[in-house]
Amino acid sequence: LEYALAMDPTVADVSLLPKLGTRTESDGKHLTLTYHRPIICGLTYTAQRSVTLAPNSWQSGNTVFQDFTPVDLGDGTESVTAEDRNPISASAHAWLRMRVSK
């Protein structure tokens, strides 16, 4: 995952790990997942959400997340934020994760 997150494998740097946050919209607060990635790497990044953690309960795609335009950080990487389309108040629980695949 260090390659996928544009991290240096020789340096312990937790500041580059994906970050959970919130964003306030007109219908309330929404969970966000923000991560850095190399601009060109040949990998697929997928934000996923589950409200139960049950097997096969992870959802992804445009009906689940609003993806914001990646921000070029000027060093060959970009910052990407995915926002859960459902406000936090819509579920008793919600978990987010990022899946990286080739």
C-alpha distances in whole Angstrom, upper triangle without the diagonal:
4,5,5,6,9,8,10,9,13,13,13,13,12,14,11,10,11,15,17,21,24,26,30,31,35,34,32,29,26,22,20,16,15,12,11,10,12,15,15,12,13,11,12,11,13,15,16,19,21,25,25,22,24,22,22,23,20,21,20,21,24,26,24,22,23,21,22,22,19,20,20,19,21,19,17,15,16,16,16,18,18,21,23,26,28,29,28,32,31,30,30,27,23,20,17,13,11,10,8,10,12
4,5,5,6,5,7,6,10,10,10,10,11,12,9,9,11,15,18,21,24,26,30,32,36,36,34,30,27,24,21,17,15,12,10,10,11,14,15,12,14,12,14,13,16,17,19,22,24,27,28,25,27,26,26,26,23,24,22,24,26,29,26,24,25,22,23,22,19,19,19,17,19,16,15,13,15,15,16,18,20,23,25,28,30,31,30,33,34,32,32,29,26,22,19,16,13,13,11,13,14
4,5,5,6,8,8,11,12,13,13,14,15,11,12,13,17,20,23,26,28,31,33,37,36,35,32,28,25,22,18,16,13,11,8,8,12,11,9,11,10,13,12,16,17,20,23,26,29,30,27,29,27,27,27,24,25,23,23,26,28,26,24,25,22,22,21,18,18,17,16,17,14,13,11,13,15,16,18,20,23,25,29,31,32,31,35,35,34,34,31,28,24,21,17,14,14,11,12,12
4,6,8,10,11,15,15,15,14,14,15,11,10,11,15,18,20,23,25,28,30,33,33,32,28,25,22,19,15,14,10,8,6,7,10,10,8,9,7,9,9,12,14,17,20,23,26,27,24,26,25,24,24,21,21,19,20,22,25,23,20,21,18,19,18,15,16,16,15,17,15,13,10,12,12,13,15,16,20,22,25,27,29,28,32,32,30,32,28,24,21,18,14,11,10,7,9,10
4,5,9,10,14,13,13,11,11,11,7,7,8,12,15,18,21,22,26,28,31,31,30,26,23,20,17,13,11,7,6,5,7,10,12,10,12,10,12,10,13,14,17,19,22,25,27,24,27,26,25,25,21,22,19,20,22,25,22,20,20,17,18,17,14,14,14,13,15,13,12,9,10,10,11,13,15,18,21,24,26,27,26,30,30,29,30,27,23,20,17,14,11,11,9,12,14
4,7,9,12,12,13,11,12,12,8,10,11,14,18,20,23,25,28,30,34,34,32,29,26,23,20,16,13,10,7,5,6,9,11,9,13,12,14,13,16,17,20,23,26,29,31,28,30,29,29,29,25,25,23,23,25,28,26,23,23,20,19,18,14,14,13,12,13,10,9,7,9,10,12,15,18,21,24,27,29,30,30,33,34,33,34,30,27,24,20,18,15,15,13,15,15
4,6,9,8,9,8,9,10,7,8,11,14,18,21,24,26,29,31,35,35,33,30,27,24,21,17,15,11,9,9,9,13,14,13,16,15,17,15,18,19,22,24,27,30,31,28,31,30,30,29,26,27,25,26,27,30,28,25,25,22,22,21,18,17,16,14,15,12,12,10,12,13,15,18,20,23,25,29,31,31,30,34,35,33,34,30,27,24,21,18,16,16,14,17,17
4,5,6,8,8,11,12,10,12,15,18,21,24,27,29,33,35,39,39,37,33,31,28,24,21,18,15,13,12,12,16,16,15,18,17,20,19,22,23,25,28,30,33,34,31,33,33,33,33,29,30,28,29,31,34,31,29,29,26,25,25,21,20,19,16,17,13,13,13,15,16,19,21,24,27,29,32,34,35,34,38,38,37,37,34,31,27,24,21,19,20,17,19,20
4,6,7,9,11,13,12,13,16,19,22,25,29,31,35,37,41,41,38,35,32,29,26,22,20,17,15,14,14,18,18,16,19,18,20,19,22,23,25,28,30,33,33,30,32,31,31,32,29,30,29,30,32,35,32,30,31,28,28,27,24,23,22,20,20,17,17,16,18,19,21,23,25,28,30,34,35,36,35,38,39,37,37,34,31,27,25,21,19,19,17,19,19
4,7,9,12,14,13,15,18,21,25,27,31,33,37,39,43,43,41,37,35,31,28,25,23,19,18,17,17,21,21,19,22,21,24,23,26,27,29,31,33,36,36,33,35,34,35,35,32,34,32,34,36,38,35,33,34,31,31,30,26,25,24,21,22,18,19,18,21,21,24,26,28,31,33,37,38,39,37,41,42,40,40,36,34,30,28,25,23,23,21,23,23
4,6,9,11,11,13,16,19,22,25,28,30,34,37,40,41,38,34,32,29,26,23,21,18,16,17,17,21,22,20,23,22,24,23,25,25,28,30,32,34,35,32,35,34,35,35,31,33,31,33,35,37,34,32,32,29,29,28,25,24,23,20,21,17,18,17,20,20,22,24,26,29,31,35,36,36,35,38,39,38,38,34,32,28,26,23,22,23,21,23,24
4,6,9,10,11,14,16,20,22,26,28,32,35,39,38,36,32,30,27,24,21,19,17,16,17,18,22,23,21,24,22,24,22,24,24,26,27,29,31,32,29,32,32,32,32,29,31,30,32,33,35,32,30,31,28,28,28,25,24,23,21,22,19,20,18,20,20,22,23,25,27,29,33,34,34,32,36,37,35,35,31,29,25,23,21,20,21,20,23,24
4,5,6,8,12,13,17,19,23,25,29,31,35,35,33,29,27,24,21,18,16,14,13,15,16,20,21,20,23,21,22,20,22,22,24,26,28,30,31,28,31,31,32,31,28,29,28,29,31,33,30,27,28,25,25,25,22,21,20,17,19,17,18,16,17,16,18,20,22,24,26,30,31,31,29,33,34,33,33,29,27,24,21,19,18,20,19,22,24
4,5,5,9,10,13,16,20,22,26,29,32,32,29,26,24,20,18,15,14,12,12,14,17,20,22,21,23,21,22,19,20,19,21,22,24,26,27,25,28,28,29,28,25,26,25,27,29,30,27,25,25,23,23,24,21,20,20,18,20,18,19,17,17,15,17,18,20,22,23,27,28,28,26,29,31,29,29,26,23,20,18,16,16,18,18,21,23
4,6,8,9,12,14,18,20,23,26,30,30,27,24,22,19,16,14,12,10,10,13,16,19,21,21,23,21,22,19,20,19,21,23,25,27,28,26,29,30,30,29,26,26,25,26,27,29,26,24,24,22,21,21,18,17,18,15,18,16,17,15,15,13,15,16,18,20,22,26,27,26,25,28,30,29,29,26,23,21,18,17,16,19,19,22,24
4,7,8,12,14,18,20,23,26,30,30,28,24,22,19,16,13,10,7,7,10,12,15,18,17,19,17,18,15,17,17,19,21,24,26,27,25,28,28,28,27,24,24,23,24,25,27,24,22,22,19,19,19,16,15,15,13,15,14,14,11,12,10,12,14,16,19,21,24,26,26,25,29,30,29,29,26,23,20,17,15,14,16,15,19,21
4,6,10,13,16,19,23,25,29,28,26,22,20,16,14,11,9,7,8,10,13,16,19,17,19,17,17,14,15,14,16,18,20,23,24,21,25,25,25,24,21,21,20,22,23,25,22,20,20,18,18,19,16,16,17,16,18,17,17,14,13,11,12,13,15,17,19,22,24,24,22,26,27,26,26,23,20,16,14,12,11,13,13,17,19
4,7,10,13,16,19,21,25,25,23,19,16,13,10,7,6,4,7,10,14,16,18,17,19,16,15,12,12,11,13,14,17,19,21,19,22,23,22,21,18,18,17,18,20,21,18,16,17,15,15,17,14,15,16,15,19,18,17,14,13,10,10,10,11,13,15,19,20,20,19,23,24,22,23,20,17,14,11,9,8,11,12,16,19
4,6,10,13,16,19,23,22,20,16,14,10,8,6,5,6,10,13,17,19,21,21,22,19,18,14,14,12,14,14,17,19,21,19,23,24,23,22,18,19,18,19,20,21,18,16,16,15,15,17,15,15,17,16,20,20,20,16,14,11,11,9,11,12,14,17,18,18,16,20,21,20,21,18,15,13,10,10,10,14,15,19,22
4,7,10,14,16,20,19,16,13,11,7,6,5,7,9,13,16,19,21,24,23,24,21,19,16,15,11,12,12,14,16,18,17,21,22,22,20,17,17,16,18,19,19,16,14,15,14,15,17,16,17,20,19,23,23,23,19,17,13,12,10,10,10,11,15,15,14,13,16,18,17,17,14,12,10,8,9,11,14,17,20,24
4,7,10,13,17,16,14,10,8,6,5,6,8,11,14,18,21,23,26,25,27,24,22,18,17,14,15,14,16,17,20,19,23,25,24,22,19,19,18,19,19,19,16,14,14,14,14,17,17,17,20,19,23,24,24,20,18,14,13,10,10,9,11,14,14,13,11,15,17,16,17,15,13,12,10,12,14,18,20,23,26
4,7,10,13,13,10,6,5,5,5,8,10,14,17,20,24,25,28,28,29,26,24,20,18,15,16,14,16,17,20,20,24,26,25,22,20,19,18,19,18,18,15,13,13,14,14,17,17,18,21,21,25,26,26,23,20,16,14,11,11,8,9,12,12,10,9,12,14,15,16,14,13,13,12,14,16,20,22,26,29
4,6,10,11,8,6,5,7,7,10,11,15,18,21,24,24,28,28,29,27,24,21,19,16,17,16,19,19,22,23,26,28,27,24,21,20,19,19,17,18,15,13,12,13,12,15,16,17,21,21,25,26,26,23,19,16,14,10,10,8,9,11,11,9,10,13,15,16,18,17,15,16,14,17,18,21,24,27,30
4,7,8,6,4,6,9,10,14,15,19,22,25,28,28,31,32,33,30,27,24,22,19,20,18,20,20,24,25,28,30,29,26,23,22,21,21,19,19,17,15,13,15,14,18,19,20,23,24,28,29,30,26,23,19,17,14,14,10,11,11,11,9,10,12,14,16,18,18,16,18,17,20,21,25,27,30,33
4,5,5,6,7,11,12,15,17,21,23,26,29,28,31,32,33,30,28,24,22,19,20,19,21,20,24,26,28,30,29,25,23,21,20,20,17,17,15,14,12,14,14,17,19,20,24,25,29,31,31,27,24,20,18,15,14,10,11,10,10,8,11,12,13,16,19,19,17,19,18,21,22,25,28,31,33
4,6,8,10,14,15,19,21,24,27,29,32,32,35,36,36,34,31,28,25,22,23,21,23,22,26,28,30,32,31,27,26,23,22,22,19,18,17,16,15,17,17,20,23,24,27,29,32,34,34,31,27,24,22,18,17,14,14,12,12,10,13,13,14,17,20,21,20,22,21,24,26,29,31,34,36
4,7,9,13,15,19,21,24,27,30,33,32,35,36,36,33,30,27,24,21,21,19,20,19,23,25,27,30,28,25,23,21,21,20,18,16,15,15,14,17,18,21,24,25,29,30,34,36,35,32,28,25,22,19,17,13,12,10,9,7,10,9,10,14,16,17,17,19,20,23,25,27,30,33,36
4,7,10,13,17,19,23,26,28,32,32,35,35,35,33,30,26,24,20,20,18,19,18,21,23,26,29,28,24,23,21,21,21,19,18,16,15,15,18,18,21,23,24,28,29,33,34,34,31,27,24,21,18,16,12,11,11,9,6,7,7,10,12,14,15,15,17,18,21,23,26,29,32,35
4,7,10,13,16,19,23,25,29,29,32,32,33,30,27,24,21,18,18,16,17,16,20,21,24,27,26,22,21,19,19,20,18,17,15,14,14,16,16,20,21,22,26,26,30,31,31,28,24,21,19,15,14,10,10,10,9,5,6,8,10,12,14,14,13,15,15,18,20,23,26,29,32
4,6,10,13,16,20,22,26,26,29,29,29,26,23,20,18,14,14,12,14,14,18,19,22,24,23,19,17,16,15,16,15,14,11,10,10,13,14,17,19,20,24,24,28,29,29,25,22,18,16,12,10,7,6,7,6,5,5,9,10,11,13,12,11,12,11,15,16,20,23,26,29
4,7,10,14,17,20,23,24,27,26,27,24,21,17,15,11,12,10,12,12,16,16,20,21,21,18,15,14,14,15,15,15,11,10,11,12,13,17,17,19,22,23,26,27,27,23,20,16,14,10,9,6,5,8,8,7,7,10,11,11,13,11,9,9,8,11,13,17,19,23,26
4,6,10,14,16,20,20,23,23,24,21,18,15,13,10,11,11,14,15,18,18,21,22,21,19,16,15,13,14,14,15,12,9,9,10,10,14,14,15,19,19,23,23,23,19,16,13,10,7,6,4,6,9,11,11,10,14,15,15,17,14,11,11,8,10,11,15,17,20,23
4,7,10,13,17,18,20,20,21,18,15,12,11,7,9,10,13,15,18,17,20,21,20,18,15,14,13,14,14,16,13,10,11,10,11,13,13,14,17,17,21,21,20,17,14,11,8,6,5,7,8,12,14,14,13,17,18,17,19,16,12,10,7,8,8,12,14,17,20
4,7,10,14,15,18,18,19,16,15,11,12,9,12,14,17,19,22,21,24,24,23,21,18,17,15,16,16,18,15,12,12,10,10,12,10,11,13,13,17,17,17,13,10,7,6,4,6,9,12,15,17,17,17,21,21,21,22,19,16,14,11,10,9,13,14,17,20
4,7,10,12,15,14,16,14,13,10,11,10,13,15,19,21,23,22,25,25,24,22,19,18,16,17,18,20,18,14,14,12,12,13,10,11,12,12,15,15,14,10,8,6,5,7,9,12,15,18,20,20,20,24,24,24,25,22,19,16,12,11,9,12,12,15,17
4,7,9,12,12,14,13,13,10,13,13,16,19,22,25,27,25,28,27,26,25,22,21,19,19,20,23,20,17,17,14,13,13,9,9,10,9,12,11,10,7,6,4,6,9,12,15,18,21,23,24,24,28,28,28,29,26,22,20,16,14,12,13,12,15,17
4,6,8,8,11,9,10,9,12,13,17,20,23,26,28,26,28,27,26,26,22,21,19,19,20,23,21,18,18,14,14,13,10,10,10,10,12,11,9,5,6,7,8,11,13,17,20,22,25,26,26,30,30,30,31,28,24,21,18,15,12,13,11,13,14
4,5,6,9,9,11,11,15,16,20,23,26,30,32,29,31,30,29,29,25,24,21,21,22,25,24,21,21,17,16,15,11,11,10,10,11,9,6,4,6,9,11,14,16,20,23,25,28,30,30,34,34,33,35,31,28,25,21,19,15,15,13,14,14
4,6,9,10,11,12,15,17,21,24,28,31,33,31,33,32,30,30,26,25,21,20,21,25,24,21,20,16,15,13,9,10,8,10,10,9,6,5,6,9,10,14,16,20,23,25,28,30,30,34,34,34,36,33,29,26,23,20,17,17,14,15,15
4,6,8,11,12,16,18,22,25,29,32,34,32,33,32,30,30,27,26,22,21,22,26,25,23,22,18,18,16,13,14,12,13,13,12,8,8,10,13,14,17,19,23,25,27,31,32,33,37,36,36,38,35,31,28,24,22,18,17,14,14,13
4,6,9,11,14,17,20,24,27,31,32,30,31,29,28,28,25,24,21,21,22,26,25,22,22,19,19,17,15,16,14,15,16,14,10,10,12,14,14,18,19,23,25,27,30,32,33,36,36,35,37,33,30,27,23,20,16,15,11,11,9
4,7,10,13,17,19,23,26,30,31,29,30,28,26,27,23,22,20,19,21,24,24,22,22,19,20,18,16,18,17,18,19,17,14,13,14,16,16,19,19,23,25,27,30,32,33,36,35,34,36,33,29,26,23,20,16,14,11,9,7
4,7,10,13,16,20,23,26,27,25,26,24,22,23,20,19,16,16,19,22,21,19,20,17,18,17,15,17,17,18,20,18,15,13,14,15,14,16,17,20,22,24,27,29,29,33,32,31,33,29,26,23,19,16,12,10,7,6,5
4,7,10,13,16,19,23,24,22,23,21,19,20,16,16,13,13,15,18,17,15,16,14,16,16,14,17,17,19,21,20,17,15,14,14,13,14,14,17,19,21,23,26,26,30,28,28,30,26,23,20,17,14,10,8,6,5,6
4,7,10,13,17,20,22,20,21,20,18,18,14,14,11,11,13,16,15,13,14,11,13,14,12,15,16,18,20,19,17,14,13,12,10,11,11,14,15,18,20,22,23,26,25,25,26,23,19,17,13,10,7,6,5,7,9
4,6,10,13,17,18,17,18,17,15,15,11,10,7,8,11,13,11,10,12,10,13,15,14,17,19,20,23,22,20,17,15,14,11,11,9,12,13,15,17,20,20,23,22,21,23,20,16,14,10,8,6,5,6,8,11
4,7,11,14,16,15,17,16,15,13,9,8,6,8,10,12,9,8,10,9,12,14,14,17,19,20,23,23,21,18,16,14,10,9,7,9,9,12,14,16,16,20,19,18,20,17,13,11,7,6,5,6,9,12,15
4,7,10,12,11,13,13,11,10,6,5,5,8,11,11,8,8,12,12,15,18,18,20,23,24,27,27,25,22,19,17,14,12,9,10,9,12,13,15,15,18,17,15,17,14,10,8,6,5,6,7,11,13,16
4,7,9,9,11,12,11,8,5,5,7,10,12,11,8,9,12,14,17,20,20,23,25,26,30,30,28,25,22,19,16,14,11,10,8,10,10,13,12,15,13,12,13,10,7,6,5,7,9,11,14,17,20
4,6,6,8,10,9,6,5,6,9,13,15,13,10,12,16,17,20,23,24,26,29,30,33,33,32,28,26,23,20,18,14,14,11,13,12,14,12,15,13,10,11,8,6,5,7,9,12,13,17,19,22
4,6,8,11,11,8,8,9,12,15,17,15,12,14,17,19,22,26,26,29,32,32,36,36,35,31,29,26,23,20,17,15,12,13,11,12,11,12,10,7,8,5,4,6,9,12,15,17,20,23,26
4,5,9,10,7,9,11,14,18,20,18,15,17,21,23,26,29,29,32,34,35,38,38,37,33,31,28,25,23,20,19,15,17,15,16,14,15,14,10,10,7,7,8,11,13,16,17,21,23,27
4,7,8,6,7,11,14,17,20,19,16,17,21,22,25,28,28,31,33,33,37,36,34,31,29,27,24,22,19,19,16,18,17,18,16,18,16,13,13,10,9,8,10,11,14,15,18,20,24
4,6,5,8,11,15,18,21,20,17,19,23,25,28,31,31,33,36,36,39,39,37,33,32,29,27,25,22,21,19,20,19,21,19,20,18,15,15,12,12,11,13,14,16,16,20,21,25
4,5,8,11,14,18,21,20,18,20,24,25,28,30,30,33,35,36,39,38,36,33,31,29,27,25,22,22,20,22,21,23,22,23,21,18,18,16,14,13,14,14,16,15,18,19,22
4,6,8,11,15,18,17,15,17,21,22,26,28,28,31,33,35,37,37,34,31,30,28,25,24,20,21,18,20,19,22,21,23,20,18,19,16,15,13,14,14,15,14,17,17,20
4,6,10,13,16,15,12,15,19,20,24,27,27,30,32,33,37,36,34,31,29,27,23,22,18,18,15,17,16,18,18,19,17,14,15,13,11,11,12,12,14,14,17,18,22
4,7,11,14,13,10,12,16,17,20,23,23,26,29,30,33,32,30,27,25,23,20,18,15,15,13,15,14,17,17,19,17,15,16,13,10,9,9,9,11,10,14,15,19
4,7,10,9,7,9,13,14,18,21,21,24,27,29,32,32,29,26,24,22,18,16,13,13,11,12,12,15,16,18,16,14,17,14,11,10,9,10,11,11,14,16,19
4,7,7,6,7,10,11,15,17,18,21,24,25,28,29,26,23,21,19,15,14,10,11,10,11,12,16,16,19,17,16,19,16,13,12,10,10,10,10,13,14,17
4,6,6,6,8,9,13,15,16,20,22,25,27,28,26,23,20,18,15,13,10,11,10,10,13,16,18,21,18,18,21,19,16,15,13,13,12,12,14,15,17
4,5,5,6,8,11,13,15,19,22,24,27,28,26,23,20,18,15,13,10,10,10,9,12,15,17,20,18,18,22,20,17,17,15,15,15,15,17,18,20
4,6,8,10,14,17,19,22,25,28,30,31,29,26,23,21,18,15,12,11,9,7,10,13,16,18,15,16,19,18,15,16,15,16,16,17,19,20,23
4,7,10,13,16,18,21,24,26,29,30,28,25,22,20,16,13,10,8,6,6,8,11,13,15,13,13,16,15,12,12,11,13,13,15,17,19,22
4,6,9,13,14,17,21,22,26,27,25,22,18,16,12,10,6,5,5,5,8,11,13,16,14,15,18,16,13,13,10,12,12,14,16,18,21
4,6,10,12,15,18,21,24,25,24,20,17,15,11,9,6,5,6,6,10,12,14,17,16,17,21,19,16,16,13,15,14,16,18,20,22
4,7,8,12,15,17,20,21,20,17,13,11,8,6,5,6,9,10,13,15,17,20,19,20,23,21,18,17,14,14,13,15,16,18,20
4,6,9,12,15,18,19,18,15,12,10,7,6,6,8,11,12,15,17,19,22,21,23,25,23,20,19,16,17,15,17,18,20,22
4,6,9,12,15,17,16,13,10,9,7,8,9,12,15,16,19,20,22,25,25,26,29,27,24,23,19,19,17,19,18,20,21
4,6,9,12,14,12,10,6,6,5,7,10,13,16,18,21,22,23,27,27,28,30,27,24,22,19,18,16,17,16,18,19
4,6,9,11,11,9,5,5,7,9,12,15,19,20,23,24,25,28,29,30,32,29,26,24,21,20,18,20,19,21,22
4,6,8,8,6,4,7,9,12,16,18,22,24,27,28,29,32,32,33,35,33,29,27,24,22,20,21,20,21,22
4,6,7,6,5,7,10,13,17,20,23,25,28,29,29,33,33,34,35,33,30,27,24,23,20,22,20,23,23
4,6,7,8,10,14,17,20,23,27,29,32,32,33,36,37,38,39,37,33,31,27,26,23,24,22,24,24
4,5,8,11,14,18,21,24,28,30,33,33,34,37,38,38,39,37,33,31,27,25,22,23,21,23,22
4,7,11,13,17,20,23,27,29,32,33,33,37,37,37,39,36,32,30,26,24,21,21,18,20,19
4,7,10,13,16,20,23,25,28,29,30,33,34,33,35,32,29,26,22,20,17,18,16,18,18
4,6,10,13,16,20,22,25,26,26,30,30,31,32,30,26,24,20,18,16,17,15,18,18
4,7,10,13,17,19,22,22,23,27,27,27,29,26,23,21,17,16,14,16,15,18,19
4,7,10,13,16,19,20,20,24,24,24,26,24,20,18,14,14,11,14,13,16,18
4,6,10,12,15,16,17,20,20,21,23,20,17,15,12,12,11,14,15,18,20
4,7,9,12,13,14,18,18,18,20,18,14,13,10,11,10,12,14,17,20
4,6,9,10,11,14,14,15,17,16,12,12,10,12,12,15,17,20,23
4,5,7,9,12,11,12,14,13,10,10,9,11,13,15,18,21,24
4,7,9,12,10,12,15,14,12,13,12,15,16,18,21,23,26
4,6,8,6,8,12,12,10,12,12,15,17,20,23,25,28
4,5,6,8,11,11,10,13,13,17,19,22,25,28,31
4,5,6,8,8,8,11,12,16,18,21,25,28,31
4,6,7,9,10,13,15,19,22,25,28,31,34
4,7,9,9,13,15,18,21,24,27,30,33
4,5,7,10,13,17,20,22,26,28,32
4,7,11,14,17,21,23,27,30,33
4,7,10,14,17,20,23,26,30
4,7,10,14,16,20,23,26
4,7,10,13,17,20,23
4,7,10,13,17,20
4,7,10,13,17
4,7,10,14
4,7,10
4,7
4
